[in-house]
Amino acid sequence: MIDVFGVTWSYAAMSVNLRKTAGMGVTRRGWYAQPDPELIQLLAR
């Protein structure tokens, strides 16, 4: 069984370390699949 609090804590710690070392911010923007603009143009015709 996965410890929910442990996973949450480790994810938060990883996020802080990424921000400190690499300057990366954590957002949900990249989590969602984005459609290909060419496909949208093709379907819009």
BELZIGI-V19362 format. One line per field, one symbol per residue. ss: DSSP state (@ for helix, = for strand, . for the rest). phi: phi as a letter, one per 40 degrees, with the letter a starting at -180 (. if undefined). burial: 1 if it has 24 or more other C-alpha atoms within 12 Angstrom, else 0. Layout:
ss->???
phi->???
burial->???
This chain:
ss->...@@@@@@@@@@@@@@@@@@@......@@@.....@@@@@@@@.
phi->.ccccccccccccccccccccbgcbbbcdccccbccdcccccccc
burial->000000000000000000000000000000000000000000000
